[in-house]
Amino acid sequence: MKQGHFFDKPENVKKVLGLFYVSLLVLIIMDLFIPKDPHFSWEAFPAFYATYGFVGCVGLVLGAKYILRKMVKRKENYYD
């Protein structure tokens, strides 16, 4: 008998995504009420670290795709 994976059922995927979105919303709301001690003025912006992390991650992906790929990519028959 073959057992299915937990994420094979669409209702389980919806439950996990719902839990993720609820936890994300709770963390964003908590961020508004937790006192901050910023070293720089822009650190006081709500969700600064989340925005900074997202922009940094997108920058890394785009840099790897458009800049680094041209440096390390070889022609298709390089090893022939």
C-alpha positions as CSV (number, residue, x, y, z in Angstrom):
1,M,0.0,0.0,0.0
2,K,1.4,3.3,-1.0
3,Q,1.1,6.2,1.4
4,G,0.6,9.7,0.1
5,H,2.6,12.7,1.1
6,F,1.1,15.3,3.5
7,F,1.2,18.0,0.9
8,D,-0.5,15.8,-1.8
9,K,-3.9,16.8,-0.4
10,P,-4.9,20.3,-1.4
11,E,-6.7,20.9,1.9
12,N,-3.5,20.3,3.8
13,V,-1.7,22.8,1.6
14,K,-4.4,25.4,2.2
15,K,-4.1,24.8,6.0
16,V,-0.4,25.3,6.0
17,L,-0.6,28.4,3.8
18,G,-3.3,29.8,6.1
19,L,-1.2,29.1,9.1
20,F,1.8,30.8,7.4
21,Y,-0.3,33.9,6.5
22,V,-1.8,34.2,10.0
23,S,1.7,33.9,11.6
24,L,3.0,36.5,9.2
25,L,0.2,38.9,10.1
26,V,0.8,38.3,13.8
27,L,4.5,39.1,13.4
28,I,3.8,42.3,11.5
29,I,1.3,43.5,14.1
30,M,3.8,42.6,16.9
31,D,6.5,44.6,15.1
32,L,4.3,47.7,15.4
33,F,4.2,47.5,19.2
34,I,7.7,46.3,20.1
35,P,9.8,49.2,21.1
36,K,12.9,49.8,19.0
37,D,16.2,51.3,19.7
38,P,17.4,52.3,16.2
39,H,21.0,53.4,15.6
40,F,20.0,55.1,12.4
41,S,16.8,57.0,11.5
42,W,15.7,54.6,8.8
43,E,15.7,51.7,11.2
44,A,12.7,53.1,12.9
45,F,10.6,52.6,9.8
46,P,7.9,49.9,10.3
47,A,9.0,46.6,8.7
48,F,12.4,48.0,7.8
49,Y,14.2,44.7,8.4
50,A,11.7,42.7,6.4
51,T,11.9,45.1,3.5
52,Y,15.7,45.2,3.7
53,G,15.9,41.4,3.6
54,F,13.5,41.1,0.7
55,V,15.3,43.8,-1.4
56,G,18.6,42.1,-0.5
57,C,17.4,38.7,-1.6
58,V,15.9,40.0,-4.8
59,G,19.2,41.8,-5.5
60,L,21.2,38.6,-5.0
61,V,19.0,36.6,-7.3
62,L,19.0,39.3,-10.0
63,G,22.7,39.8,-9.7
64,A,23.3,36.1,-10.0
65,K,21.1,35.8,-13.0
66,Y,22.2,38.7,-15.0
67,I,25.8,39.4,-13.9
68,L,27.4,36.3,-12.5
69,R,25.8,33.9,-15.0
70,K,27.6,35.7,-17.8
71,M,30.9,35.3,-16.0
72,V,30.7,31.5,-15.2
73,K,28.5,30.1,-18.0
74,R,30.3,28.0,-20.6
75,K,29.2,27.1,-24.1
76,E,27.1,24.0,-24.5
77,N,30.0,21.9,-26.1
78,Y,32.7,23.2,-23.6
79,Y,33.5,19.7,-22.3
80,D,33.4,17.9,-25.7
